Amino acid sequence: MTDRSTEQRTTRPVPARGPEDTVTRPALADRVKERLARAGDEHQANKDAAPAAATPAAAAGRAPRRARLRLTRVDPWSVMKTSFLLSIAFGIVTVVSVLMVWTVLDRAGVWESINATVTDIVGEDSASEFDIENYIGTSRVLGFTMLVAAIDVIILTAVATLTAFLYNMSAALLGGVEVTLAEDN
């Protein structure tokens, strides 16, 4: 067995080459220029010959690829966590936006203007102790907004989770939602 394996490894002697047998390659820059010119010519020929074959799928003569996906179940726990985080973000945005609006109204002098209007309508004696900010001041409005945002977080989370359960039940009966994705032609 060793004799045979050594026989297979033997190689024939290679004849010696002279300087006239040596092939010289062109310089790298020349080869790159030649390839780029060839690629540009091929691109122009393809562009002129087949304008309808714009996509690789159409150039190869095959139909566009399609993927059919069916959403048959949604994890209620994941929906609850996601909706909780999104509703907290929505609550924070609500509180910040109300604070910004109330600050702009205060800096614009709306509250003083309302106080002056009430004083002019009712009279100086009756409206001496009236101040609109006692009723709709920044602290009261922000407190009410935070209360509404907290209730909103609870309600949105519960509704989203309930919707996930209802979707799972209807998908078990109807098969879920099917989405088909396809390449553009």
N, C-alpha and C positions, 0 to 999 in steps of 0.2 A: 504494500500500500504506500509506503514511503517512496519507493522507486517511481511509482506512477505520478505522485504529486510533484516530485522533483522534475519529472519529464515535462509536466505541464508548465512549470515555471521557467523553463529555459526559453530564451529569446534568440531570435536570429540576429546576426550582426548587421548593423546599419551601415550602408556604404558611406564613405566619407564624402562630404560636399566641399566643393571649391568655392572661391569667392564669386564666380559667375552664377552659381546656383542660389545665392542668397537673394531673397526678395526684400526690397526696401519698401516700407510703408510710408505713405505720405504723412506729413506733419499733422498733429492733432487738430490744429486750427483749420487746416484745409479739409479734413474729414468732417468736422462739425459744419463748416460752411456748405459742403456738398450735401450732407444729410438735410440741413435746414432748407436748402433750395429744392431738394426732391420732395420734402414734406409740403412745402408751400405750393409746388406744382400739383401734387396729388390733391391737396385741399381745394385748390381752385378748380380742378377737373371734377371733383365730386360735387362741388357747389354748383357748377354750371350744368352738370349732367342730371342730377336728381334733387330738385328743390323740395319735393314732397317728402323725402326721407330725412326729416329734420332730427328725429330722435334716434338713439341707437337701436331701439326696438323696431322702429319702422325701417331703418336702414338694413337691418338683418332680415326683414321680411316676416317678422313674427308679430303676433298680437300683443298689445300692452299687458303688462302683468297686473293681476287683480288679487286682492286679498279680502276675503269675507270674514268678518268678525261678528261674533254673537255674544252680546252681554246678557247672560242668563242669571247672574247673581251678583248682588252688591253686599259687601260686608257691612252690617249695621254698626259695628263697633268703630270701624274706620270712618264711616260717614259721621258718626257722632263726634269723634275726635276732630275731624276736619271742620265740621260745621261749628263746633265750639270755638276753635281757634279763629275761624273767619268771622264769627259773630262778635268775638271779643275785639278783633281789629275794627269791625264796623262800629262797635260801641265807642272805642277810642276816637275814631274819626268823627263820630257824631259830637262827642264832648268837645273836642278841639275846634270843630267848625262852629259850634254854638258860642264858645268862648271868643273866637275871632270876630264873629258877627257882633256880639255884644260889646266887645272892646272898640270896634270901629264905630258903632252907634254912640258909645260914650264919648269917644274922642271927637266925633262930628258935632257934638252938642245937642243931640236929639232929645235927651232927657231934660235938659234945661229949657229947650224950646217947648216941650210938652208942659212942663211946669209953668212957664210963662203964659202959654195959651189957656191953661186951666184957670190961672189967676185972673186973666183978662175976662174970661167968660163968667166965672162965678163971682168975682169981686175980690178985692184985697182983703177984706175982713174974713170971709168964709174960707178962703184958700190959703191962709197964712201958714197953716200947719200941713198942707198937702205937699207930698213929694212922691213922684212916680216911682222912684227907686226903692221906696218902702214896699211897693207891690211887685214890681218886676225888676228888681235889682240883679246884679251879676251873681251874687252868691245864691239867691233863691232860684234863679234860672239854671245855674250850673248844678245845683242840688237836684232839681227836678229832672234835668237832662241825665244825670248819672243814675237816678232811679229808673228812668225809662230805658236807659242803655242796659242796666242789669237785668231788668225784666225781659228785654229784647234778647239778650244772650240766652236766657233760659228757654224762651219760647222758640227761637230759631233752632236751637239745638234739638229740642224735643220734636219739632215739626220735621226737621231733616231726618232724624232717626226713624220716626214713624213712616216717613215717605220711603225710606230704604226698606223697611219691613213690608210695606204695601207693594213696592216694586217687586220684591222677591216672591211674594205670593202671586202676583199677576204674571210674572215671568215663568213661574212653574206651570201655570195654566196655558199661557199663550206662546211661550217659547223665547221670550226676551226681545231685545232690540237687535236687529242685524244691520251692520254697517259694511259697505263695500268700498274699499279703497282701490283706486286705479291710477296708473301713470297717465300723464298728459301725452297726447299725440302731437 
